Amino acid sequence: MPVRVSQSNRAGRGKGIGLGTAVVSAFAFGGSGVAAKPLIEAGLDPLHVVWLRVAGAALVMLPLAVRHRALLRRRPALLAGFGLLGVAGVQACYFAAISRIPVGVALLVEYFAPALVLGWVRFVQRRPVTRAAALGVVLAVGGLACVVEVWSGLSFDAFGLLLALGAACCQVGYFVLSDQGSDSGDETPDPLGVIAYGLLVGALVLTVVARPWTMDWSVLSDTARMNGTPVAAGLLLAWIVFIATIVAYVTGVLSVRRLSPQVAGVVACLEAVIATVLAWFLLGEHLSAPQIAGGVIVLVGAFIAQSSAPAKSPVEPVAGGGRERELSAPENVA
């Protein structure tokens, strides 16, 4: 009996630690847009900010890539997909979106991804989905309509909204790729190794696309303005690289290992709330009452959609993210 109690206590502590790390991951991911937008407004191209983020994180994670170099031979498709979609695609679309629309709106549109995943499962893979999942999709669509205020002919830049939707689509591709990898029967790759190589692949791709040699490097030695308050650009970049990327991804992995991917993904929905609140206070980006209500509905729909995902399609630890995500919910990959 004492052994069983001890095991139960350890399991409870493990879940508590998992929830804590999931919240840390959501906070870290949620702060990426708030730190990046002042750099973009200071004169850096969104693609250059993405390249700085991904290349800086890849450099820090390089020792892990060397340690897990066998992944290059065993799972090249997974590494390429993670780098192209989960890193380069999500981040590039998201950062380009926040240069044109509010951070909170961009992230809420990106959180439409769980509904799109279920659409892929139902209409492309032709597999049944639960009624609860369908309800989640309906709620997410309705909430998204409120966020972008469709009744006023879209109150935001249409191209910015398309970019945010592109980030959501990249997350869908990432989820689908991970689902195929889980059915391959191979040994599950170490998530930290996949992160490290994903960042390297993303950095290589973004180097070609962003052409960092054309960047105005002097911006990084100056200050950027956060709602009128001057902040050192180097400090903002350090936050994006170390906190919003490395800490966010690693804590996301740890949370998925201690929790189920579904639970970790639901907790990661806090990212959108955190990003919206931070943008409200730090950037002065206020949302209207209908937009706030719509955002809540989007998150509820994402919650239901993720919680009702088909049992046959579990998300591996390397595919739990948001965002931009990306590892504990697709980001974000934000």
Number of C-alpha atoms within 10 A of each C-alpha: 6 7 8 9 10 11 12 12 12 12 13 12 13 16 17 15 16 24 21 16 24 31 22 20 34 35 22 26 34 33 26 29 28 25 25 26 26 23 27 20 14 17 15 19 20 24 23 25 24 29 26 21 25 28 21 21 25 26 14 14 19 16 13 16 23 13 11 17 13 13 19 16 8 13 16 14 14 22 23 19 21 30 28 24 28 36 34 33 29 34 33 28 30 33 29 23 28 24 20 18 20 25 30 30 27 33 32 29 28 33 34 27 29 31 28 19 22 26 19 16 18 15 10 9 10 10 13 11 17 14 11 15 24 19 16 27 27 17 23 32 19 16 27 27 19 22 29 24 17 12 9 8 9 14 12 17 13 15 13 22 24 15 24 32 24 21 38 35 23 30 37 26 22 31 29 17 18 22 17 13 20 17 11 9 8 10 10 13 18 13 19 19 24 25 27 27 28 26 32 26 23 28 27 18 17 25 19 10 13 20 12 17 9 9 15 12 13 11 17 18 11 13 19 26 16 20 14 11 10 12 16 15 22 16 14 20 21 17 20 29 22 16 21 27 29 26 20 33 30 18 22 33 30 23 33 28 19 20 21 18 26 21 21 30 32 21 21 33 24 20 32 29 21 18 26 29 21 21 25 18 13 15 21 14 17 15 18 11 11 15 20 19 15 24 30 20 22 31 24 19 29 25 24 22 32 23 18 19 20 16 8 10 15 18 27 22 25 29 31 29 33 35 36 35 33 31 35 41 35 34 37 38 35 35
